[in-house]
Amino acid sequence: MASNRKKKQKKNISKTKRRTIRERAHDRCEYCLSSVRYATQPFSAEHILPVSRGGSSHLDNLAFACTGCNGHKYNKTTAPDPIDGQDTLLFHPRQQRWPDHFGWNEDYTLIIGLTPTGRATVEALQLNRPGVVNLRKLLVMAGKYPDSFEE
């Protein structure tokens, strides 16, 4: 039954809506800012508030997400802030601005959480996964990163 529900959710997100989500995100994961251009796996339309928690497939509840971020987020909406352990809402790309919650280290290889939401999201979605950090390093060495980050 769960697989039928998943198929139905995918059907609810039309190709036009998927294109809109991708264009709105400037071809980047809305969480880790990875570019679809260098991805080894397809990106998806991620439900910010999961369907299992009452979320819909409306554009205001969908984010463009890489496979890593989408997989780590799964059905989470909160996570503990690693500084004080308080349960905190995760970053919401439709309601919040990325630079208000995240920054970069000096060589643009690590995402730094600037707020409880940012820190909880960095940890829960593992925004600094070894593979994505390695890709950032290689892209910096090749002069391809950081390119312009859209807000």
C-alpha positions as a Python dict, from the first residue, in 0.01 Angstrom:
ca = {
    (1, 'M'): (0, 0, 0),
    (2, 'A'): (285, 241, 76),
    (3, 'S'): (425, 197, -275),
    (4, 'N'): (82, 280, -424),
    (5, 'R'): (71, 598, -217),
    (6, 'K'): (421, 691, -335),
    (7, 'K'): (322, 634, -699),
    (8, 'K'): (10, 845, -649),
    (9, 'Q'): (220, 1129, -498),
    (10, 'K'): (453, 1123, -799),
    (11, 'K'): (155, 1138, -1033),
    (12, 'N'): (29, 1446, -847),
    (13, 'I'): (346, 1632, -939),
    (14, 'S'): (317, 1705, -1309),
    (15, 'K'): (613, 1753, -1543),
    (16, 'T'): (521, 2121, -1564),
    (17, 'K'): (525, 2153, -1185),
    (18, 'R'): (859, 1967, -1166),
    (19, 'R'): (1006, 2206, -1424),
    (20, 'T'): (876, 2504, -1226),
    (21, 'I'): (1034, 2369, -906),
    (22, 'R'): (1368, 2313, -1080),
    (23, 'E'): (1369, 2657, -1244),
    (24, 'R'): (1267, 2830, -920),
    (25, 'A'): (1567, 2661, -751),
    (26, 'H'): (1806, 2765, -1030),
    (27, 'D'): (1899, 2398, -1087),
    (28, 'R'): (2032, 2365, -729),
    (29, 'C'): (1932, 2162, -428),
    (30, 'E'): (1748, 2406, -205),
    (31, 'Y'): (1919, 2262, 103),
    (32, 'C'): (2288, 2196, 20),
    (33, 'L'): (2301, 2414, -296),
    (34, 'S'): (2454, 2131, -502),
    (35, 'S'): (2412, 2188, -873),
    (36, 'V'): (2215, 1940, -1079),
    (37, 'R'): (2487, 1989, -1343),
    (38, 'Y'): (2734, 1782, -1135),
    (39, 'A'): (2492, 1535, -978),
    (40, 'T'): (2539, 1163, -1012),
    (41, 'Q'): (2177, 1094, -919),
    (42, 'P'): (1853, 1267, -1018),
    (43, 'F'): (1705, 1544, -807),
    (44, 'S'): (1344, 1531, -693),
    (45, 'A'): (1051, 1742, -590),
    (46, 'E'): (1071, 1705, -212),
    (47, 'H'): (771, 1758, 15),
    (48, 'I'): (884, 2012, 276),
    (49, 'L'): (598, 1906, 503),
    (50, 'P'): (581, 1535, 423),
    (51, 'V'): (257, 1391, 289),
    (52, 'S'): (267, 1148, 584),
    (53, 'R'): (236, 1453, 811),
    (54, 'G'): (-42, 1623, 617),
    (55, 'G'): (163, 1799, 349),
    (56, 'S'): (36, 1847, -3),
    (57, 'S'): (192, 1855, -349),
    (58, 'H'): (118, 2226, -383),
    (59, 'L'): (412, 2434, -514),
    (60, 'D'): (444, 2609, -176),
    (61, 'N'): (524, 2272, -16),
    (62, 'L'): (774, 2147, -273),
    (63, 'A'): (1149, 2198, -287),
    (64, 'F'): (1408, 2088, -543),
    (65, 'A'): (1634, 1846, -356),
    (66, 'C'): (1929, 1626, -434),
    (67, 'T'): (1901, 1258, -354),
    (68, 'G'): (2124, 1292, -45),
    (69, 'C'): (1928, 1574, 116),
    (70, 'N'): (1593, 1422, 26),
    (71, 'G'): (1697, 1085, 167),
    (72, 'H'): (1829, 1226, 492),
    (73, 'K'): (1529, 1452, 540),
    (74, 'Y'): (1282, 1169, 473),
    (75, 'N'): (978, 1270, 681),
    (76, 'K'): (1155, 1494, 931),
    (77, 'T'): (1029, 1843, 1004),
    (78, 'T'): (1236, 1902, 1319),
    (79, 'A'): (1573, 1799, 1460),
    (80, 'P'): (1777, 1890, 1766),
    (81, 'D'): (2000, 2197, 1755),
    (82, 'P'): (2347, 2046, 1815),
    (83, 'I'): (2438, 2332, 2050),
    (84, 'D'): (2157, 2305, 2306),
    (85, 'G'): (1967, 1991, 2203),
    (86, 'Q'): (1637, 2178, 2166),
    (87, 'D'): (1406, 2035, 1901),
    (88, 'T'): (1403, 2289, 1617),
    (89, 'L'): (1212, 2328, 1292),
    (90, 'L'): (1417, 2241, 986),
    (91, 'F'): (1486, 2495, 713),
    (92, 'H'): (1180, 2569, 498),
    (93, 'P'): (1287, 2687, 150),
    (94, 'R'): (952, 2849, 72),
    (95, 'Q'): (929, 3049, 394),
    (96, 'Q'): (1293, 3121, 481),
    (97, 'R'): (1600, 3256, 301),
    (98, 'W'): (1908, 3031, 283),
    (99, 'P'): (2163, 3303, 375),
    (100, 'D'): (1967, 3388, 691),
    (101, 'H'): (2035, 3039, 828),
    (102, 'F'): (2351, 2917, 657),
    (103, 'G'): (2695, 3037, 558),
    (104, 'W'): (3014, 2888, 419),
    (105, 'N'): (3358, 2822, 558),
    (106, 'E'): (3644, 3015, 397),
    (107, 'D'): (3692, 2777, 102),
    (108, 'Y'): (3322, 2709, 34),
    (109, 'T'): (3347, 2339, 111),
    (110, 'L'): (3145, 2330, 435),
    (111, 'I'): (2802, 2470, 509),
    (112, 'I'): (2786, 2635, 851),
    (113, 'G'): (2456, 2661, 1039),
    (114, 'L'): (2417, 3018, 1164),
    (115, 'T'): (2091, 2974, 1356),
    (116, 'P'): (1927, 2688, 1547),
    (117, 'T'): (1731, 2608, 1227),
    (118, 'G'): (2050, 2616, 1020),
    (119, 'R'): (2248, 2400, 1263),
    (120, 'A'): (1967, 2146, 1300),
    (121, 'T'): (1927, 2126, 921),
    (122, 'V'): (2302, 2086, 859),
    (123, 'E'): (2306, 1792, 1099),
    (124, 'A'): (1975, 1626, 1010),
    (125, 'L'): (2023, 1643, 632),
    (126, 'Q'): (2399, 1590, 661),
    (127, 'L'): (2464, 1887, 433),
    (128, 'N'): (2838, 1825, 469),
    (129, 'R'): (2830, 1458, 365),
    (130, 'P'): (3179, 1337, 265),
    (131, 'G'): (3081, 1289, -100),
    (132, 'V'): (2934, 1637, -143),
    (133, 'V'): (3227, 1799, 41),
    (134, 'N'): (3468, 1614, -186),
    (135, 'L'): (3273, 1730, -491),
    (136, 'R'): (3287, 2090, -366),
    (137, 'K'): (3666, 2060, -322),
    (138, 'L'): (3710, 1926, -675),
    (139, 'L'): (3488, 2196, -821),
    (140, 'V'): (3683, 2467, -634),
    (141, 'M'): (4009, 2325, -773),
    (142, 'A'): (3860, 2324, -1124),
    (143, 'G'): (3746, 2687, -1087),
    (144, 'K'): (3379, 2586, -1115),
    (145, 'Y'): (3279, 2656, -755),
    (146, 'P'): (3153, 2863, -605),
    (147, 'D'): (2967, 2991, -901),
    (148, 'S'): (2690, 3241, -842),
    (149, 'F'): (2462, 3131, -560),
    (150, 'E'): (2110, 3255, -618),
    (151, 'E'): (1903, 3363, -321),
}
